Amino acid sequence: MASNIQEFDSKHGFSVDQTTVVDNFRNAKDINSLEIKNRNYDDSFASYYILRGLNTSILALDDTGSQIILPGNSVSFITATILAVNEVGTAVYHAKLESSAQTDFGGVSTVLSSMTTVIKDNIPSGQTWNIIPFVGGGSNRFSYSTTRAGTTLGIKWVVYAKVVNIEFQ
């Protein structure tokens, strides 16, 4: 028997567990991650993430060490905006890191290429701060590996990453 499905409507926004995720001005708020799809192509999508870490570490999506999931049998284009700041705010590293990765049917990911564009680098002489793509965190995983050397000051790393996945055949 056919039924009429009503359109979703809310005059004051939409919330989950008392937290507004879409306000009445159609602004998305307090979303953990966002996935964008084109309804004409079911083999591709784009997702956006924020990763964080301290000093020498593998950057994570949350406090349990989660990493970005790359679907099996896909090619991914990952564009990251990176900001690293020492704990006293006197040194800053800001860059854009563009990478491509392939993930096979078994979940093994390989970085195919990577390019870094440095926007600001006022890291003090004698210190080394570095960030590179990381795919060794398990099946279908992607993140960034950071290193800090030549200082005992804490370095906070923040990455805003856009991931475009396309099924690979």
N, C-alpha and C positions, 0 to 999 in steps of 0.2 A: 504494500500500500504506500503510495506517495505521500510525502509530508512537506510542508513548507518550512524552510529553515529561516529564522529571523536573522537579520544583519546584526552584528555586534555593535552596540551603541552604549556610550557612557558619557554623561554630561560633564562629569568632573574628573575624568581620567580613569586610568586602570591601575590597580595595585595588586601586589602579591604579598600576603601576610602583613598587611597594614603599611607596606612600603610602596610609594608611588613609583611605577615604572614607565607610565605614559601619562603626562599631565594633560589638562584640558586645552593646552595650546599645541598638542601633538608632539611634544618634546619627549624623547626617550631619556630616562634617568635611572641611575643606580642599576645598570645592567652589567652582569659579569663578563659576558662576551656577546658578540653580535655576528650573525651570519647573514649574508646577503646572497640571494639567488636570483637568477633570471629564469622565469617560468618556461622559457623556450628551450633552455638547455639544462637538462637534469644531470649532466656529467661535470658541472663546474659550480663553484661558489667562492665567495670571499668572506673571510672572518677577520675580526679585529681583536687584539689582545694587549694587555699590559703585563709585563714581566718585571720582576725586581730581584735584587740581590745585594749582598755586601762583599766588598773586598774581592778575594779570589773565590769564585763560586760558579755554579750552574744556575742561571736565572730561572725563576719559577713564577707560575701564575698565582700561587697562593702559598700559605705557610706550611703546606704539606709536601712541597716540591713538585707539584704538577707541571707538566710541560705541554707545549702545543702538540695536538694530535694531527698527524698527516695521514690521510686515507691511503690504504694500500692501492697499488696499481695507479699511481698518480704522479703528476709533475706539479710542483708548487713554486710560486714566485713569492718571495718573502721580502717585504720592504720594512725596514725598522728605523725608527728615529731613536737615537740613543743619547742619554744624558747621564754623566757621572760627575759627582761633586764630592769633594772631601768634607769631612765632618765639621770643619770650621768655615767652609764656604769660600776658601781662598783659591781653590783650583777647580777648573771646570773642563770637562771634555764633552763635546757635542758633535755627533756625527750621524750620517745616514748610511746604513748598511743594506745593500741590495744583494739578494742571494737567490739561487734556484736550487731545488732539491728534487730528487726522484725517489719514490718509495715503491718497492716491488710488491708482488702479491704476498710475500711472507712478512712484510712490515719492515724490511731493512731499508733505511733511508741513507742516501748518499748526497752530499753537497756537490752540485755540478759546477757552480761558479759563484763568485762573490766579489763585490766591489764596495769599497769604503770611500765615502766623501766626507772629509773632515770639515766641519763648520767652525768649530772653535777648539783650540788646544792650548791651554795655558797650564799644562802639567809642569810642575817644577823640575828643574834640571836634576838629574840623578834618580828620578822616579820613572817607573814604567807602568802604564795602565793600558790594558789591551782587551779587546773583545772580538771573538770569532764565533761563527755558527757552530752548533754542537748537535750531533745526531746520535751520540752514544748512550742515550738514557733509556733505551729499551725499544721495543717494537713500535713503529709508527710515531716516534717522538722527535721533537725538534725544540731547540732552545739556543741559548748563547752561553759560552764559557768566558768568564772574565778572569783577568789576573791583575794583581797589584804587587809591585815590588819597589823597594827603596824608601818606604815610609811605614810608620806604624799608625798613621792617621787612618781612620775608617773611610772607605770610599763607598758611597751609595750609588748603585746602578739602577736606572729606570729605562725600560724599552717599551715603546709603543709600536706594535707590529701589525702589519696588514698582510694576510696570507691569502693568495689566490690559488685554489686547487683546481686542476683539470685532470680528468680521468685520462690515463695514458694507455694506449693500446699498441 
